[in-house]
């Protein structure tokens, strides 16, 4: 699999965004709004694709120049889930965040994905809250002094 940090508004960004919308929004009867996408111009977008150039998943990072980085929009196409792609993209996000001297990373995890982030050694913080109509939890991972933690 090939990992690529693609610029906002690139062809690969748009191809990936359409698939991400199918995985993260369509099951909720929702679509990305102009406002949803406008904020992404300031974020980093990781896309993973196969040697046949088929986009399989990705994630985005926010506030990369601060010590606490937000990971968002984590997705893998259903037919490729459970094959280690999620772990691979999270590890790459950690690598980039560390390269920017980030100390911690966090996400708003959907309840169904808590187990995945626990496997990535993230810890649940605080009370549940609603986002896009779904229960979410803040989950955090300490990047500093934890270099090998998600390897596996
Ligand atoms: C959650 C998601 C990103 C995980 O990606 P993935 O490629 O399927 O995950 P991986 O194959 O890398 O799994 C890594 C480990 O986490 C476990 N895991 C994956 N998804 C899990 C889940 N939903 N619950 C519990 N454990 C999970 C795997 O079994 C694996 O464990 P192992 O190391 O013991 O084998 C993917 O299932 C997905 O896109 N789901 C739908 C969208 C979504 O909910 N995104 C998260 C929004 S917060």
Backbone and ligand atoms as CSV (ligand in chain L), in Angstrom:
chain,resi,resn,atom,element,x,y,z
A,1,UNK,N,N,0.841,-1.198,0.000
A,1,UNK,CA,C,0.000,0.000,0.000
A,1,UNK,C,C,0.877,1.250,0.000
A,2,UNK,N,N,0.348,2.309,-0.581
A,2,UNK,CA,C,1.112,3.558,-0.714
A,2,UNK,C,C,0.433,4.639,0.120
A,3,UNK,N,N,1.244,5.326,0.924
A,3,UNK,CA,C,0.729,6.411,1.772
A,3,UNK,C,C,1.167,7.728,1.176
A,4,UNK,N,N,0.223,8.674,1.082
A,4,UNK,CA,C,0.573,9.948,0.458
A,4,UNK,C,C,-0.138,11.091,1.168
A,5,UNK,N,N,0.629,12.101,1.597
A,5,UNK,CA,C,0.034,13.330,2.146
A,5,UNK,C,C,-0.298,14.205,0.962
A,6,UNK,N,N,-1.580,14.379,0.720
A,6,UNK,CA,C,-1.999,15.072,-0.495
A,6,UNK,C,C,-2.519,16.472,-0.169
A,7,UNK,N,N,-2.212,17.454,-0.991
A,7,UNK,CA,C,-2.682,18.813,-0.708
A,7,UNK,C,C,-4.206,18.914,-0.807
A,8,UNK,N,N,-4.751,19.795,0.006
A,8,UNK,CA,C,-6.176,20.144,-0.098
A,8,UNK,C,C,-6.449,20.586,-1.525
A,9,UNK,N,N,-7.577,20.126,-2.074
A,9,UNK,CA,C,-8.030,20.525,-3.412
A,9,UNK,C,C,-7.307,19.797,-4.538
A,10,UNK,N,N,-6.386,18.886,-4.224
A,10,UNK,CA,C,-5.757,18.098,-5.297
A,10,UNK,C,C,-6.775,17.076,-5.818
A,11,UNK,N,N,-6.473,16.489,-6.966
A,11,UNK,CA,C,-7.365,15.464,-7.527
A,11,UNK,C,C,-7.495,14.295,-6.553
A,12,UNK,N,N,-6.372,13.920,-5.921
A,12,UNK,CA,C,-6.410,12.790,-4.982
A,12,UNK,C,C,-7.235,13.141,-3.742
A,13,UNK,N,N,-7.133,14.394,-3.294
A,13,UNK,CA,C,-7.955,14.840,-2.155
A,13,UNK,C,C,-9.435,14.649,-2.493
A,14,UNK,N,N,-9.847,15.085,-3.684
A,14,UNK,CA,C,-11.274,15.016,-4.048
A,14,UNK,C,C,-11.733,13.568,-4.219
A,15,UNK,N,N,-10.869,12.738,-4.822
A,15,UNK,CA,C,-11.210,11.320,-5.000
A,15,UNK,C,C,-11.406,10.669,-3.638
A,16,UNK,N,N,-10.486,10.950,-2.741
A,16,UNK,CA,C,-10.532,10.382,-1.392
A,16,UNK,C,C,-11.734,10.923,-0.617
A,17,UNK,N,N,-11.997,12.229,-0.766
A,17,UNK,CA,C,-13.087,12.857,-0.007
A,17,UNK,C,C,-14.441,12.226,-0.369
A,18,UNK,N,N,-14.637,11.907,-1.647
A,18,UNK,CA,C,-15.902,11.290,-2.082
A,18,UNK,C,C,-16.087,9.918,-1.424
A,19,UNK,N,N,-15.001,9.153,-1.348
A,19,UNK,CA,C,-15.083,7.818,-0.723
A,19,UNK,C,C,-15.256,7.949,0.795
A,20,UNK,N,N,-14.546,8.901,1.378
A,20,UNK,CA,C,-14.664,9.171,2.826
A,20,UNK,C,C,-16.102,9.539,3.173
A,21,UNK,N,N,-16.701,10.338,2.304
A,21,UNK,CA,C,-18.092,10.737,2.531
A,21,UNK,C,C,-19.006,9.507,2.534
A,22,UNK,N,N,-18.718,8.549,1.642
A,22,UNK,CA,C,-19.527,7.317,1.596
A,22,UNK,C,C,-19.403,6.528,2.882
A,23,UNK,N,N,-18.178,6.517,3.456
A,23,UNK,CA,C,-17.942,5.711,4.666
A,23,UNK,C,C,-18.441,6.436,5.914
A,24,UNK,N,N,-18.169,7.746,6.004
A,24,UNK,CA,C,-18.427,8.465,7.265
A,24,UNK,C,C,-19.742,9.235,7.294
A,25,UNK,N,N,-20.276,9.633,6.154
A,25,UNK,CA,C,-21.476,10.477,6.157
A,25,UNK,C,C,-22.727,9.790,5.604
A,26,UNK,N,N,-22.603,9.092,4.469
A,26,UNK,CA,C,-23.799,8.520,3.854
A,26,UNK,C,C,-24.553,7.562,4.775
A,27,UNK,N,N,-23.885,6.730,5.578
A,27,UNK,CA,C,-24.647,5.856,6.485
A,27,UNK,C,C,-25.479,6.638,7.500
A,28,UNK,N,N,-25.146,7.916,7.703
A,28,UNK,CA,C,-25.899,8.767,8.639
A,28,UNK,C,C,-26.939,9.600,7.893
A,29,UNK,N,N,-27.069,9.375,6.576
A,29,UNK,CA,C,-27.992,10.173,5.774
A,29,UNK,C,C,-27.489,11.598,5.596
A,30,UNK,N,N,-26.167,11.778,5.651
A,30,UNK,CA,C,-25.588,13.128,5.583
A,30,UNK,C,C,-24.572,13.220,4.444
A,31,UNK,N,N,-24.242,14.456,4.114
A,31,UNK,CA,C,-23.178,14.729,3.146
A,31,UNK,C,C,-22.261,15.783,3.748
A,32,UNK,N,N,-21.081,15.924,3.209
A,32,UNK,CA,C,-20.231,17.036,3.633
A,32,UNK,C,C,-20.836,18.341,3.137
A,33,UNK,N,N,-20.833,19.350,3.993
A,33,UNK,CA,C,-21.290,20.678,3.583
A,33,UNK,C,C,-20.079,21.478,3.089
A,34,UNK,N,N,-20.372,22.603,2.466
A,34,UNK,CA,C,-19.290,23.501,2.022
A,34,UNK,C,C,-18.436,23.916,3.216
A,35,UNK,N,N,-19.106,24.142,4.356
A,35,UNK,CA,C,-18.392,24.569,5.576
A,35,UNK,C,C,-17.486,23.448,6.088
A,36,UNK,N,N,-18.001,22.201,6.052
A,36,UNK,CA,C,-17.182,21.046,6.474
A,36,UNK,C,C,-15.867,21.022,5.699
A,37,UNK,N,N,-15.994,21.228,4.383
A,37,UNK,CA,C,-14.818,21.081,3.513
A,37,UNK,C,C,-13.925,22.314,3.554
A,38,UNK,N,N,-14.536,23.485,3.789
A,38,UNK,CA,C,-13.737,24.722,3.796
A,38,UNK,C,C,-12.669,24.672,4.888
A,39,UNK,N,N,-13.003,24.109,6.056
A,39,UNK,CA,C,-12.005,24.084,7.144
A,39,UNK,C,C,-10.847,23.142,6.811
A,40,UNK,N,N,-11.063,22.262,5.847
A,40,UNK,CA,C,-10.016,21.272,5.547
A,40,UNK,C,C,-8.838,21.869,4.778
A,41,UNK,N,N,-9.018,23.093,4.279
A,41,UNK,CA,C,-7.887,23.688,3.543
A,41,UNK,C,C,-6.688,23.920,4.444
A,42,UNK,N,N,-6.924,23.981,5.752
A,42,UNK,CA,C,-5.823,24.219,6.686
A,42,UNK,C,C,-5.311,22.922,7.325
A,43,UNK,N,N,-5.776,21.785,6.835
A,43,UNK,CA,C,-5.409,20.506,7.443
A,43,UNK,C,C,-4.531,19.685,6.506
A,44,UNK,N,N,-3.896,18.654,7.098
A,44,UNK,CA,C,-3.067,17.735,6.298
A,44,UNK,C,C,-3.896,16.491,6.017
A,45,UNK,N,N,-3.827,15.991,4.782
A,45,UNK,CA,C,-4.686,14.884,4.385
A,45,UNK,C,C,-3.855,13.688,3.919
A,46,UNK,N,N,-3.984,12.606,4.667
A,46,UNK,CA,C,-3.257,11.384,4.330
A,46,UNK,C,C,-4.203,10.439,3.579
A,47,UNK,N,N,-3.735,9.964,2.429
A,47,UNK,CA,C,-4.523,9.028,1.625
A,47,UNK,C,C,-3.703,7.756,1.455
A,48,UNK,N,N,-4.372,6.608,1.598
A,48,UNK,CA,C,-3.684,5.344,1.346
A,48,UNK,C,C,-4.340,4.704,0.134
A,49,UNK,N,N,-3.493,4.265,-0.806
A,49,UNK,CA,C,-4.040,3.612,-1.996
A,49,UNK,C,C,-3.205,2.395,-2.370
A,50,UNK,N,N,-3.822,1.540,-3.189
A,50,UNK,CA,C,-3.179,0.280,-3.573
A,50,UNK,C,C,-2.236,0.515,-4.739
A,51,UNK,N,N,-1.464,-0.529,-5.090
A,51,UNK,CA,C,-0.557,-0.410,-6.245
A,51,UNK,C,C,-1.368,-0.240,-7.535
A,52,UNK,N,N,-2.660,-0.613,-7.498
A,52,UNK,CA,C,-3.541,-0.380,-8.667
A,52,UNK,C,C,-4.172,1.017,-8.610
A,53,UNK,N,N,-3.685,1.843,-7.676
A,53,UNK,CA,C,-4.156,3.238,-7.535
A,53,UNK,C,C,-5.584,3.329,-6.996
A,54,UNK,N,N,-6.033,2.282,-6.315
A,54,UNK,CA,C,-7.372,2.340,-5.717
A,54,UNK,C,C,-7.263,2.932,-4.318
A,55,UNK,N,N,-7.981,4.042,-4.093
A,55,UNK,CA,C,-7.948,4.663,-2.765
A,55,UNK,C,C,-8.676,3.747,-1.775
A,56,UNK,N,N,-8.033,3.509,-0.610
A,56,UNK,CA,C,-8.591,2.554,0.358
A,56,UNK,C,C,-8.970,3.204,1.681
A,57,UNK,N,N,-8.367,4.366,1.998
A,57,UNK,CA,C,-8.674,4.987,3.294
A,57,UNK,C,C,-7.826,6.221,3.507
A,58,UNK,N,N,-7.940,6.768,4.710
A,58,UNK,CA,C,-7.150,7.958,5.011
A,58,UNK,C,C,-7.517,8.578,6.340
A,59,UNK,N,N,-6.950,9.726,6.579
A,59,UNK,CA,C,-7.254,10.524,7.776
A,59,UNK,C,C,-6.752,11.948,7.533
A,60,UNK,N,N,-7.095,12.843,8.457
A,60,UNK,CA,C,-6.604,14.220,8.377
A,60,UNK,C,C,-6.029,14.637,9.724
A,61,UNK,N,N,-5.100,15.582,9.674
A,61,UNK,CA,C,-4.509,16.139,10.894
A,61,UNK,C,C,-4.731,17.649,10.937
A,62,UNK,N,N,-5.046,18.115,12.139
A,62,UNK,CA,C,-5.300,19.544,12.375
A,62,UNK,C,C,-4.232,20.067,13.327
A,63,UNK,N,N,-3.965,21.338,13.252
A,63,UNK,CA,C,-3.108,22.045,14.216
A,63,UNK,C,C,-1.751,21.382,14.402
A,64,UNK,N,N,-1.135,21.092,13.273
A,64,UNK,CA,C,0.133,20.363,13.307
A,64,UNK,C,C,1.272,21.180,13.914
A,65,UNK,N,N,1.097,22.470,14.001
A,65,UNK,CA,C,2.183,23.272,14.560
A,65,UNK,C,C,2.023,23.538,16.044
A,66,UNK,N,N,1.112,22.819,16.683
A,66,UNK,CA,C,0.951,22.959,18.131
A,66,UNK,C,C,1.348,21.654,18.802
A,67,UNK,N,N,1.496,21.677,20.125
A,67,UNK,CA,C,1.972,20.463,20.789
A,67,UNK,C,C,0.889,19.402,20.872
A,68,UNK,N,N,-0.377,19.829,20.799
A,68,UNK,CA,C,-1.497,18.878,20.799
A,68,UNK,C,C,-2.141,18.886,19.417
A,69,UNK,N,N,-2.061,17.746,18.734
A,69,UNK,CA,C,-2.552,17.621,17.361
A,69,UNK,C,C,-3.876,16.867,17.358
A,70,UNK,N,N,-4.788,17.285,16.500
A,70,UNK,CA,C,-6.053,16.545,16.369
A,70,UNK,C,C,-6.035,15.668,15.124
A,71,UNK,N,N,-6.384,14.408,15.338
A,71,UNK,CA,C,-6.556,13.461,14.227
A,71,UNK,C,C,-8.058,13.388,13.955
A,72,UNK,N,N,-8.466,13.473,12.692
A,72,UNK,CA,C,-9.901,13.407,12.378
A,72,UNK,C,C,-10.140,12.687,11.054
A,73,UNK,N,N,-11.409,12.381,10.816
A,73,UNK,CA,C,-11.817,11.798,9.533
A,73,UNK,C,C,-11.045,10.518,9.208
A,74,UNK,N,N,-10.960,9.648,10.200
A,74,UNK,CA,C,-10.286,8.346,10.029
A,74,UNK,C,C,-11.258,7.397,9.339
A,75,UNK,N,N,-10.834,6.846,8.223
A,75,UNK,CA,C,-11.749,5.936,7.509
A,75,UNK,C,C,-10.967,4.931,6.677
A,76,UNK,N,N,-11.586,3.759,6.509
A,76,UNK,CA,C,-11.076,2.718,5.608
A,76,UNK,C,C,-12.304,2.141,4.896
A,77,UNK,N,N,-12.216,1.933,3.593
A,77,UNK,CA,C,-13.343,1.341,2.859
A,77,UNK,C,C,-13.712,0.005,3.491
A,78,UNK,N,N,-15.011,-0.297,3.604
A,78,UNK,CA,C,-15.437,-1.530,4.278
A,78,UNK,C,C,-14.723,-2.788,3.781
A,79,UNK,N,N,-14.506,-2.870,2.456
A,79,UNK,CA,C,-13.888,-4.097,1.913
A,79,UNK,C,C,-12.417,-4.251,2.303
A,80,UNK,N,N,-11.818,-3.177,2.843
A,80,UNK,CA,C,-10.409,-3.257,3.255
A,80,UNK,C,C,-10.236,-3.147,4.769
A,81,UNK,N,N,-11.336,-3.090,5.496
A,81,UNK,CA,C,-11.212,-2.982,6.957
A,81,UNK,C,C,-10.701,-4.307,7.536
A,82,UNK,N,N,-10.023,-4.200,8.670
A,82,UNK,CA,C,-9.522,-5.390,9.355
A,82,UNK,C,C,-8.263,-5.965,8.738
A,83,UNK,N,N,-7.605,-5.178,7.859
A,83,UNK,CA,C,-6.388,-5.672,7.188
A,83,UNK,C,C,-5.144,-4.902,7.629
A,84,UNK,N,N,-5.289,-4.062,8.636
A,84,UNK,CA,C,-4.124,-3.330,9.140
A,84,UNK,C,C,-3.918,-1.966,8.527
A,85,UNK,N,N,-4.839,-1.534,7.657
A,85,UNK,CA,C,-4.667,-0.227,6.998
A,85,UNK,C,C,-4.838,0.902,8.015
A,86,UNK,N,N,-5.843,0.780,8.874
A,86,UNK,CA,C,-6.059,1.805,9.903
A,86,UNK,C,C,-4.829,1.985,10.768
A,87,UNK,N,N,-4.247,0.878,11.211
A,87,UNK,CA,C,-3.038,0.947,12.048
A,87,UNK,C,C,-1.906,1.654,11.288
A,88,UNK,N,N,-1.750,1.310,10.014
A,88,UNK,CA,C,-0.661,1.886,9.212
A,88,UNK,C,C,-0.824,3.398,9.064
A,89,UNK,N,N,-2.042,3.860,8.813
A,89,UNK,CA,C,-2.207,5.313,8.628
A,89,UNK,C,C,-2.052,6.056,9.954
A,90,UNK,N,N,-2.497,5.439,11.051
A,90,UNK,CA,C,-2.313,6.089,12.364
A,90,UNK,C,C,-0.814,6.204,12.677
A,91,UNK,N,N,-0.071,5.159,12.393
A,91,UNK,CA,C,1.385,5.217,12.644
A,91,UNK,C,C,2.042,6.319,11.823
A,92,UNK,N,N,1.601,6.479,10.570
A,92,UNK,CA,C,2.160,7.536,9.721
A,92,UNK,C,C,1.766,8.923,10.263
A,93,UNK,N,N,0.540,9.042,10.745
A,93,UNK,CA,C,0.112,10.325,11.344
A,93,UNK,C,C,0.976,10.634,12.564
A,94,UNK,N,N,1.279,9.621,13.374
A,94,UNK,CA,C,2.132,9.825,14.549
A,94,UNK,C,C,3.537,10.259,14.107
A,95,UNK,N,N,4.026,9.639,13.042
A,95,UNK,CA,C,5.381,9.993,12.565
A,95,UNK,C,C,5.434,11.476,12.174
A,96,UNK,N,N,4.422,11.928,11.426
A,96,UNK,CA,C,4.433,13.324,10.985
A,96,UNK,C,C,4.252,14.273,12.177
A,97,UNK,N,N,3.358,13.896,13.083
A,97,UNK,CA,C,3.124,14.756,14.253
A,97,UNK,C,C,4.413,14.866,15.089
A,98,UNK,N,N,5.110,13.746,15.258
A,98,UNK,CA,C,6.388,13.777,16.002
A,98,UNK,C,C,7.412,14.651,15.274
A,99,UNK,N,N,7.423,14.550,13.951
A,99,UNK,CA,C,8.372,15.354,13.168
A,99,UNK,C,C,8.111,16.843,13.366
A,100,UNK,N,N,6.863,17.184,13.720
A,100,UNK,CA,C,6.511,18.578,14.015
A,100,UNK,C,C,6.605,18.866,15.510
A,101,UNK,N,N,7.206,17.936,16.252
A,101,UNK,CA,C,7.454,18.103,17.686
A,101,UNK,C,C,6.181,18.131,18.520
A,102,UNK,N,N,5.139,17.484,18.035
A,102,UNK,CA,C,3.911,17.383,18.827
A,102,UNK,C,C,4.155,16.450,20.018
A,103,UNK,N,N,3.475,16.741,21.103
A,103,UNK,CA,C,3.608,15.936,22.317
A,103,UNK,C,C,2.475,14.909,22.442
A,104,UNK,N,N,1.282,15.329,21.993
A,104,UNK,CA,C,0.110,14.462,22.134
A,104,UNK,C,C,-0.772,14.578,20.914
A,105,UNK,N,N,-1.549,13.528,20.696
A,105,UNK,CA,C,-2.519,13.537,19.601
A,105,UNK,C,C,-3.860,13.098,20.180
A,106,UNK,N,N,-4.952,13.649,19.661
A,106,UNK,CA,C,-6.265,13.233,20.154
A,106,UNK,C,C,-7.251,13.174,18.995
A,107,UNK,N,N,-8.360,12.497,19.255
A,107,UNK,CA,C,-9.432,12.450,18.265
A,107,UNK,C,C,-10.767,12.408,18.973
A,108,UNK,N,N,-11.824,12.672,18.222
A,108,UNK,CA,C,-13.186,12.451,18.684
A,108,UNK,C,C,-13.583,11.098,18.114
A,109,UNK,N,N,-13.578,10.089,18.944
A,109,UNK,CA,C,-13.802,8.724,18.460
A,109,UNK,C,C,-15.271,8.346,18.546
A,110,UNK,N,N,-15.803,7.870,17.433
A,110,UNK,CA,C,-17.143,7.290,17.472
A,110,UNK,C,C,-17.112,6.070,18.385
A,111,UNK,N,N,-18.262,5.815,19.016
A,111,UNK,CA,C,-18.333,4.695,19.958
A,111,UNK,C,C,-17.904,3.377,19.295
A,112,UNK,N,N,-18.285,3.193,18.020
A,112,UNK,CA,C,-17.966,1.935,17.327
A,112,UNK,C,C,-16.466,1.783,17.069
A,113,UNK,N,N,-15.724,2.894,17.155
A,113,UNK,CA,C,-14.290,2.844,16.841
A,113,UNK,C,C,-13.410,2.885,18.098
A,114,UNK,N,N,-14.039,2.906,19.275
A,114,UNK,CA,C,-13.262,2.983,20.519
A,114,UNK,C,C,-12.246,1.827,20.586
A,115,UNK,N,N,-12.711,0.631,20.241
A,115,UNK,CA,C,-11.835,-0.552,20.320
A,115,UNK,C,C,-10.620,-0.418,19.421
A,116,UNK,N,N,-10.836,0.202,18.254
A,116,UNK,CA,C,-9.710,0.419,17.337
A,116,UNK,C,C,-8.675,1.343,17.981
A,117,UNK,N,N,-9.138,2.465,18.532
A,117,UNK,CA,C,-8.179,3.411,19.133
A,117,UNK,C,C,-7.519,2.805,20.375
A,118,UNK,N,N,-8.255,1.967,21.094
A,118,UNK,CA,C,-7.623,1.287,22.246
A,118,UNK,C,C,-6.488,0.386,21.756
A,119,UNK,N,N,-6.708,-0.262,20.608
A,119,UNK,CA,C,-5.629,-1.080,20.033
A,119,UNK,C,C,-4.430,-0.214,19.657
A,120,UNK,N,N,-4.695,1.043,19.322
A,120,UNK,CA,C,-3.610,1.985,18.994
A,120,UNK,C,C,-3.047,2.613,20.274
A,121,UNK,N,N,-3.530,2.122,21.415
A,121,UNK,CA,C,-3.079,2.551,22.755
A,121,UNK,C,C,-3.521,3.969,23.119
A,122,UNK,N,N,-4.605,4.421,22.518
A,122,UNK,CA,C,-5.210,5.690,22.928
A,122,UNK,C,C,-6.022,5.440,24.199
A,123,UNK,N,N,-6.145,6.492,25.035
A,123,UNK,CA,C,-6.941,6.403,26.264
A,123,UNK,C,C,-8.143,7.311,26.171
A,124,UNK,N,N,-9.245,6.818,26.670
A,124,UNK,CA,C,-10.486,7.590,26.661
A,124,UNK,C,C,-10.425,8.666,27.738
A,125,UNK,N,N,-10.866,9.888,27.385
A,125,UNK,CA,C,-10.862,11.000,28.350
A,125,UNK,C,C,-12.252,11.604,28.421
A,126,UNK,N,N,-12.728,11.845,29.607
A,126,UNK,CA,C,-13.946,12.634,29.790
A,126,UNK,C,C,-15.230,11.921,29.426
A,127,UNK,N,N,-16.280,12.721,29.342
A,127,UNK,CA,C,-17.635,12.199,29.144
A,127,UNK,C,C,-17.965,12.099,27.661
A,128,UNK,N,N,-18.932,11.244,27.343
A,128,UNK,CA,C,-19.369,11.161,25.941
A,128,UNK,C,C,-20.077,12.428,25.498
A,129,UNK,N,N,-20.058,12.684,24.212
A,129,UNK,CA,C,-20.759,13.845,23.650
A,129,UNK,C,C,-21.258,13.470,22.253
A,130,UNK,N,N,-22.152,14.282,21.732
A,130,UNK,CA,C,-22.733,13.994,20.421
A,130,UNK,C,C,-22.047,14.805,19.330
A,131,UNK,N,N,-21.764,14.123,18.237
A,131,UNK,CA,C,-21.282,14.791,17.019
A,131,UNK,C,C,-21.910,14.048,15.853
A,132,UNK,N,N,-22.341,14.738,14.837
A,132,UNK,CA,C,-23.093,14.153,13.711
A,132,UNK,C,C,-24.140,13.139,14.197
A,133,UNK,N,N,-24.727,13.428,15.353
A,133,UNK,CA,C,-25.789,12.575,15.888
A,133,UNK,C,C,-25.313,11.284,16.522
A,134,UNK,N,N,-23.997,11.106,16.638
A,134,UNK,CA,C,-23.451,9.867,17.205
A,134,UNK,C,C,-22.690,10.161,18.497
A,135,UNK,N,N,-22.705,9.195,19.415
A,135,UNK,CA,C,-21.919,9.311,20.638
A,135,UNK,C,C,-20.429,9.209,20.309
A,136,UNK,N,N,-19.680,10.162,20.835
A,136,UNK,CA,C,-18.226,10.197,20.642
A,136,UNK,C,C,-17.534,10.321,21.998
A,137,UNK,N,N,-16.267,9.966,22.031
A,137,UNK,CA,C,-15.405,10.173,23.200
A,137,UNK,C,C,-14.103,10.806,22.727
A,138,UNK,N,N,-13.552,11.683,23.542
A,138,UNK,CA,C,-12.184,12.145,23.273
A,138,UNK,C,C,-11.238,11.002,23.621
A,139,UNK,N,N,-10.316,10.708,22.696
A,139,UNK,CA,C,-9.280,9.701,22.985
A,139,UNK,C,C,-7.928,10.321,22.670
A,140,UNK,N,N,-6.982,10.094,23.574
A,140,UNK,CA,C,-5.679,10.756,23.450
A,140,UNK,C,C,-4.545,9.747,23.499
A,141,UNK,N,N,-3.468,10.125,22.860
A,141,UNK,CA,C,-2.270,9.278,22.842
A,141,UNK,C,C,-1.046,10.170,23.019
A,142,UNK,N,N,-0.187,9.775,23.927
A,142,UNK,CA,C,1.024,10.548,24.208
A,142,UNK,C,C,2.100,10.159,23.194
A,143,UNK,N,N,2.526,11.106,22.382
A,143,UNK,CA,C,3.522,10.820,21.342
A,143,UNK,C,C,4.931,10.785,21.912
A,144,UNK,N,N,5.202,11.727,22.808
A,144,UNK,CA,C,6.546,11.828,23.374
A,144,UNK,C,C,6.835,10.580,24.212
A,145,UNK,N,N,7.998,10.027,24.057
A,145,UNK,CA,C,8.448,8.857,24.830
A,145,UNK,C,C,7.587,7.621,24.606
A,146,UNK,N,N,6.943,7.519,23.457
A,146,UNK,CA,C,6.060,6.378,23.226
A,146,UNK,C,C,6.247,5.863,21.797
A,147,UNK,N,N,7.473,5.946,21.302
A,147,UNK,CA,C,7.736,5.745,19.879
A,147,UNK,C,C,7.313,4.380,19.342
A,148,UNK,N,N,7.479,3.337,20.158
A,148,UNK,CA,C,7.231,1.998,19.637
A,148,UNK,C,C,5.830,1.495,19.932
A,149,UNK,N,N,5.048,2.293,20.635
A,149,UNK,CA,C,3.823,1.766,21.219
A,149,UNK,C,C,2.854,1.151,20.226
A,150,UNK,N,N,2.619,1.799,19.083
A,150,UNK,CA,C,1.601,1.232,18.177
A,150,UNK,C,C,2.173,0.255,17.167
A,151,UNK,N,N,3.458,-0.030,17.269
A,151,UNK,CA,C,4.003,-0.982,16.312
A,151,UNK,C,C,3.402,-2.357,16.592
A,152,UNK,N,N,3.092,-3.059,15.543
A,152,UNK,CA,C,2.528,-4.378,15.777
A,152,UNK,C,C,1.998,-4.947,14.484
L,1,LIG,C1,C,-12.206,2.161,12.531
L,1,LIG,C2,C,-11.423,1.883,11.249
L,1,LIG,C3,C,-10.778,3.162,10.747
L,1,LIG,C4,C,-10.317,0.854,11.556
L,1,LIG,O1,O,-9.523,0.628,10.396
L,1,LIG,P1,P,-9.048,-0.857,10.007
L,1,LIG,O2,O,-8.151,-0.765,8.839
L,1,LIG,O3,O,-10.258,-1.699,9.864
L,1,LIG,O4,O,-8.241,-1.272,11.315
L,1,LIG,P2,P,-6.982,-2.293,11.402
L,1,LIG,O5,O,-7.239,-3.433,10.485
L,1,LIG,O6,O,-5.725,-1.535,11.207
L,1,LIG,O7,O,-7.127,-2.773,12.901
L,1,LIG,C5,C,-6.109,-2.612,13.869
L,1,LIG,C6,C,-6.571,-3.351,15.123
L,1,LIG,O8,O,-7.762,-2.734,15.624
L,1,LIG,C7,C,-8.831,-3.691,15.673
L,1,LIG,N1,N,-10.061,-2.999,15.272
L,1,LIG,C8,C,-10.301,-2.401,14.097
L,1,LIG,N2,N,-11.511,-1.825,14.103
L,1,LIG,C9,C,-12.040,-2.071,15.323
L,1,LIG,C10,C,-13.276,-1.742,15.948
L,1,LIG,N3,N,-14.201,-0.998,15.304
L,1,LIG,N4,N,-13.487,-2.162,17.231
L,1,LIG,C11,C,-12.555,-2.884,17.877
L,1,LIG,N5,N,-11.345,-3.222,17.335
L,1,LIG,C12,C,-11.113,-2.824,16.077
L,1,LIG,C13,C,-8.444,-4.772,14.690
L,1,LIG,O9,O,-9.064,-6.012,15.019
L,1,LIG,C14,C,-6.947,-4.806,14.870
L,1,LIG,O10,O,-6.640,-5.519,16.047
L,1,LIG,P3,P,-5.336,-6.486,16.130
L,1,LIG,O11,O,-4.136,-5.576,16.084
L,1,LIG,O12,O,-5.506,-7.192,17.423
L,1,LIG,O13,O,-5.407,-7.378,14.949
L,1,LIG,C15,C,-12.320,1.293,10.141
L,1,LIG,O14,O,-12.933,0.127,10.614
L,1,LIG,C16,C,-13.395,2.239,9.637
L,1,LIG,O15,O,-13.165,3.003,8.704
L,1,LIG,N6,N,-14.598,2.175,10.223
L,1,LIG,C17,C,-15.737,2.977,9.743
L,1,LIG,C18,C,-15.508,4.467,9.904
L,1,LIG,C19,C,-15.195,4.851,11.344
L,1,LIG,O16,O,-15.882,4.458,12.276
L,1,LIG,N7,N,-14.128,5.652,11.492
L,1,LIG,C20,C,-13.713,6.128,12.799
L,1,LIG,C21,C,-14.347,7.429,13.096
L,1,LIG,S1,S,-13.897,8.010,14.710
